[in-house]
Amino acid sequence: MGRWVLHHVVDEMGYGGEALASYDKYMIHYHGGGRGRPVWAERIGKKYQWIALARLAARLADHVEPRRRSWDPELAGVPLTYEQGRDIDPSLLATARPEHREGPSWWMPEGYDFGALSSLPNGEWASRMDDLPRSSRLLGTVNAPDGQQWLLLEGYPQWSARSWDEDDDTPYRQIWMHVRGYLVAAADARKALRWLAKQDFTNHWMPEGAEFSTGFVGEYPWGVPFALYSDEYWSRGGGGKRLPTRMTPVCNSISSSFEEDATREEVVTIHVPARLFFEGERLRWDGLGGYGLPGEALRFRDPSVAERGRPALLVDRDYVLDYLSRTHQCLIWTVLGEKLIIGQLGENFARLTFNQTHLMDHEVNLSSSAIAVKRD
């Protein structure tokens, strides 16, 4: 295959000439030819090789049946011939997430005052549960700067006694939560809430949304890379206890990572609505962090793509309430969190793990379970 590419570049594509050779020598001399070079510093000859490799992949696909492993899931369509040859995502405008994402944001209104109990020893502070941030407040209606009202579907709030710019090795206090939303049939919602209230959500045994690492963000959810397998195949969660009823995660995520894309400063992960929200809808990607109907306000958004704050998926309040009413469903959230000392090891280490569940119907009636805790 290497020889085929070389002959194709030289004989079929016509690479050559002093101008190209001089340029390529210059790039190798000043920037190197391996992975240590800047992404943008690529030889013209290497670009010819990429083109030839794509043509070779196309010829192989025409004549060779791919070998499938016995444990591979069944395909739901025809895969792309050369998916790894897609080096730039033209549908994503963000080049990186905003720096310093810690701290308050309009979509995570609940705060925590670390100074109030600063006189307590670390062990006593970590064992208390009466001062935990209220996850129920995170699920209430929040107003964006433009006045639009939103509800949290999934989020990962975090509170730290140390600010992002501190450089200190001393132990410090931190609280974090994983808030995950699920759609549940209204007739089964109360039964599910009672059962979930007795569970510990550690170890990813609950179903979670799919985590996609291929495909252009703007192709979701209909693009080939997203439609070949079920969302469960791409999920890290599930496979644990038997659930009392069907619970569908409301959020998936897409990590846009292309090694040869010089426009992207880092991997950008975006939280997107589950594909069932697209059924019968004409939701369109806005290029930055949200989905909506053409000419109308966004219905879903991950504000952390463009603004400083923790990752989250938000949904327009009026839209989701109407959706729950039309589909006879409720929203259930599971909350897993920890209160701990970062950097504290040995016999003085202390940690409190807590779980809680919340239920909301289409009339915005919010029910919550008691907070269940486990102390280490």
C-alpha positions in Angstrom: 0.0 0.0 0.0 2.9 2.3 0.7 4.3 1.7 -2.7 0.9 2.3 -4.3 0.6 5.6 -2.6 4.1 6.7 -3.7 3.5 5.8 -7.3 0.0 7.4 -7.3 1.4 10.6 -5.9 4.3 10.8 -8.4 2.9 9.2 -11.6 -0.9 9.9 -11.4 -1.1 13.1 -9.4 2.1 14.6 -10.8 3.9 15.8 -7.6 7.3 17.2 -8.4 9.2 20.3 -9.3 11.8 22.4 -7.6 9.2 24.8 -6.1 7.4 22.0 -4.2 10.6 20.3 -3.1 12.1 23.6 -1.8 9.0 24.3 0.2 8.9 20.8 1.7 12.6 21.0 2.6 12.0 24.3 4.3 9.1 23.0 6.4 11.1 19.9 7.5 14.2 22.0 8.4 12.3 24.6 10.5 9.4 22.6 11.9 10.4 18.9 11.7 8.5 16.1 10.1 7.1 14.1 13.0 4.3 14.5 15.5 6.3 17.2 17.4 5.7 19.7 14.6 2.9 22.3 14.7 -0.3 20.9 13.3 -0.4 23.5 10.5 3.2 22.9 9.4 2.6 20.1 6.9 4.5 19.4 3.7 2.8 19.7 0.3 4.0 16.2 -0.4 2.3 15.0 2.7 -1.0 16.5 1.6 -0.6 14.6 -1.7 -0.1 11.4 0.4 -3.4 12.1 2.3 -5.3 12.4 -1.0 -3.8 9.2 -2.3 -4.6 7.3 0.9 -8.2 8.4 0.6 -8.3 7.2 -3.0 -6.8 3.9 -2.0 -9.3 3.4 0.8 -12.1 4.0 -1.8 -10.7 1.4 -4.1 -10.4 -1.2 -1.3 -14.0 -0.5 -0.3 -15.1 -1.2 -3.8 -13.5 -4.6 -3.9 -12.9 -6.0 -0.4 -15.5 -6.9 2.2 -14.5 -5.7 5.7 -13.8 -8.4 8.2 -16.1 -8.1 11.2 -15.3 -9.4 14.7 -17.7 -11.7 16.4 -18.4 -9.3 19.2 -19.1 -6.3 17.0 -22.8 -5.1 17.2 -25.0 -5.3 14.1 -24.7 -2.3 11.8 -27.7 -0.2 11.2 -26.4 1.3 8.0 -23.4 1.5 5.7 -20.2 2.9 7.3 -18.2 5.8 5.8 -15.4 4.5 3.7 -12.7 6.6 5.2 -14.1 8.2 8.3 -10.6 8.9 9.8 -9.8 11.0 6.8 -12.2 13.8 7.9 -9.8 16.1 9.6 -11.8 19.3 10.1 -15.3 19.7 11.5 -16.8 22.6 9.4 -20.0 22.6 11.5 -18.4 23.7 14.8 -17.5 27.3 15.2 -15.9 27.0 18.7 -12.1 26.6 18.7 -11.9 25.9 22.4 -13.9 26.2 25.6 -13.6 29.4 27.5 -10.7 29.3 30.1 -11.3 29.1 33.8 -14.7 27.4 33.8 -14.9 27.2 37.6 -17.0 29.6 39.5 -20.6 30.9 39.4 -22.6 31.0 36.2 -26.2 32.0 35.4 -27.2 28.4 34.6 -25.8 27.0 37.9 -27.3 29.4 40.5 -26.6 27.4 43.7 -23.5 28.6 45.6 -21.6 27.5 48.6 -19.8 29.6 51.3 -16.6 27.8 52.3 -15.8 30.5 54.9 -18.9 29.8 57.0 -17.4 26.5 58.4 -13.8 27.3 57.9 -13.1 26.9 61.7 -14.1 23.2 61.6 -11.4 20.6 61.2 -11.5 19.0 57.7 -12.9 15.7 59.0 -15.8 17.3 60.8 -16.6 19.5 57.8 -16.6 16.5 55.4 -18.9 14.5 57.6 -21.6 17.2 57.8 -24.6 17.0 55.5 -26.7 19.9 56.7 -24.8 22.4 54.6 -24.8 20.6 51.3 -25.8 22.7 48.2 -29.4 22.1 47.3 -29.7 20.1 44.0 -33.4 21.1 43.9 -32.4 24.7 43.3 -30.3 23.7 40.3 -33.4 22.2 38.7 -35.6 25.3 39.0 -36.2 27.8 36.2 -33.1 30.0 35.4 -33.1 33.1 33.3 -30.5 33.7 30.6 -29.1 37.2 30.2 -31.5 37.6 27.2 -34.5 36.7 29.4 -35.1 33.2 28.0 -36.1 30.7 30.7 -34.3 27.4 30.9 -34.3 24.1 32.9 -31.3 21.9 33.6 -31.4 18.5 32.0 -27.9 17.4 32.9 -25.0 19.1 34.6 -21.8 18.8 36.6 -21.7 21.5 39.3 -18.6 21.8 41.4 -17.6 24.1 44.3 -14.0 24.4 45.5 -12.4 26.4 48.3 -9.4 27.0 46.0 -9.9 29.3 43.1 -8.7 28.2 39.6 -5.6 30.5 39.7 -4.2 29.3 43.0 -1.0 27.2 42.9 -0.8 25.5 46.3 -0.1 22.0 47.4 -2.0 22.2 50.7 -5.3 20.1 50.9 -8.5 22.0 50.2 -12.2 21.4 50.4 -14.4 20.5 47.4 -18.0 19.5 46.6 -19.2 18.1 43.3 -22.4 16.7 41.8 -23.4 14.7 38.7 -27.0 15.6 37.9 -28.4 13.3 35.1 -31.9 13.5 33.7 -34.2 10.7 32.4 -37.5 10.6 30.6 -40.0 8.2 32.3 -43.6 7.4 31.4 -45.9 9.4 33.7 -47.8 6.3 34.8 -44.5 4.8 36.1 -42.8 7.9 37.5 -43.8 7.6 41.1 -42.8 4.0 41.3 -39.4 4.8 39.7 -38.9 7.7 42.2 -39.5 5.4 45.2 -37.2 2.8 43.9 -34.4 5.2 43.0 -34.6 6.9 46.4 -33.0 3.7 47.9 -30.1 3.4 45.4 -26.5 4.4 45.4 -25.6 5.8 41.9 -21.8 5.2 42.1 -20.0 3.0 39.5 -22.0 4.0 36.4 -24.6 1.2 36.7 -27.5 3.5 35.7 -28.0 4.0 32.0 -26.1 7.1 30.7 -26.2 9.0 27.5 -24.0 8.1 24.5 -20.4 9.5 24.3 -19.5 10.1 20.6 -16.0 10.7 19.6 -16.4 10.7 15.8 -18.7 12.6 13.4 -19.3 16.2 12.8 -21.3 17.9 15.5 -23.7 19.4 12.9 -24.5 15.9 11.5 -26.0 14.8 14.8 -28.2 12.8 15.1 -28.8 11.7 11.5 -25.2 11.5 10.3 -23.7 8.0 9.5 -21.2 8.0 12.4 -24.1 8.5 14.9 -26.6 6.2 13.3 -24.6 3.0 12.9 -25.1 1.7 16.4 -27.6 2.2 19.2 -26.8 4.9 21.8 -26.4 2.2 24.4 -23.3 0.9 22.5 -21.6 4.3 23.0 -22.6 4.7 26.7 -20.3 4.1 29.6 -23.3 3.4 31.9 -25.9 0.7 32.3 -25.7 -3.0 32.6 -26.2 -3.0 36.4 -29.4 -3.4 38.4 -32.7 -4.1 36.7 -34.7 -0.8 36.5 -38.3 -0.8 37.7 -39.3 0.9 34.4 -37.8 2.2 31.2 -35.7 5.3 31.8 -34.2 7.1 28.8 -31.2 9.4 29.3 -32.0 12.9 28.0 -28.4 13.9 27.1 -25.6 12.6 24.9 -22.2 14.2 24.3 -19.9 14.7 21.3 -16.2 15.3 21.6 -14.9 17.1 18.5 -11.3 16.0 18.2 -9.4 16.1 14.9 -5.6 15.6 15.1 -4.8 17.5 11.9 -7.2 20.4 12.5 -5.1 23.5 13.2 -8.2 25.6 13.8 -9.0 23.7 17.0 -7.0 24.6 20.1 -8.2 21.7 22.2 -10.9 18.9 22.3 -14.3 20.5 22.5 -17.0 18.4 24.2 -20.6 19.4 23.7 -23.7 18.1 25.5 -26.6 17.5 23.1 -30.2 16.4 23.5 -31.0 12.7 23.1 -32.0 11.7 19.7 -35.7 11.0 20.7 -36.2 14.8 20.9 -35.5 15.0 17.2 -38.3 12.6 16.3 -40.9 14.6 14.3 -39.0 17.8 14.9 -36.9 20.0 12.6 -34.3 20.9 15.2 -31.2 22.4 13.6 -27.7 22.9 15.0 -26.6 26.6 15.4 -22.9 26.0 15.0 -21.9 26.8 18.5 -23.8 25.0 21.2 -27.5 24.7 20.6 -30.5 23.4 18.7 -33.7 25.2 17.6 -36.2 25.6 14.8 -35.2 27.9 11.9 -35.9 31.5 12.8 -36.9 30.7 16.3 -35.2 30.8 19.7 -33.0 27.8 20.7 -34.7 24.9 22.4 -31.5 23.2 23.7 -28.1 24.6 24.5 -24.8 23.8 26.2 -23.9 27.3 27.3 -20.4 26.3 28.5 -19.2 26.0 24.9 -19.3 29.8 24.6 -19.4 31.1 28.2 -17.5 30.5 31.4 -19.1 27.8 33.5 -19.5 24.2 34.2 -20.7 21.8 31.4 -24.5 21.4 31.1 -27.4 20.7 28.8 -30.3 23.2 29.2 -33.8 23.0 27.6 -36.3 25.8 27.0 -38.7 25.7 29.9 -42.0 26.1 27.9 -40.8 23.7 25.2 -40.0 20.8 27.6 -43.2 21.2 29.6 -45.2 21.0 26.4 -43.2 18.0 25.3 -43.8 16.2 28.6 -47.6 16.9 28.3 -47.8 15.7 24.7 -45.8 12.5 25.3 -47.3 11.7 28.8 -43.9 11.6 30.4 -42.0 13.0 33.4 -38.5 14.1 34.1 -36.5 12.3 36.7 -33.0 13.4 37.8 -30.5 11.3 39.8 -27.9 13.2 41.8 -24.6 11.7 42.8 -22.2 13.9 44.8 -19.2 14.0 47.1 -17.9 16.3 49.8 -14.2 15.7 50.3 -10.8 17.0 51.0 -8.6 17.2 47.9 -5.0 16.3 48.6 -5.7 14.8 52.0 -4.6 11.1 52.3 -4.0 8.6 55.0 -5.9 8.3 58.3 -7.1 11.9 58.1 -8.9 11.4 54.8 -12.6 12.1 55.0 -15.3 11.9 52.4 -19.1 12.0 52.3 -20.9 10.5 49.3 -24.6 11.5 48.8 -27.4 10.5 46.5 -30.8 12.1 45.8 -33.6 11.8 43.2 -36.0 14.5 41.8 -39.2 14.1 39.7 -40.9 16.8 37.7 -44.2 16.5 35.7 -45.5 18.8 33.0 -47.1 21.1 35.6 -43.6 21.8 37.2 -44.5 19.9 40.3 -41.1 18.9 41.8 -40.8 16.0 44.2 -37.6 15.1 45.9 -36.3 12.1 47.8 -34.4 12.3 51.1 -30.6 12.7 50.8 -28.9 9.3 51.4 -25.3 9.6 52.6 -22.3 7.4 53.0 -19.3 8.5 55.1 -15.7 7.3 54.6 
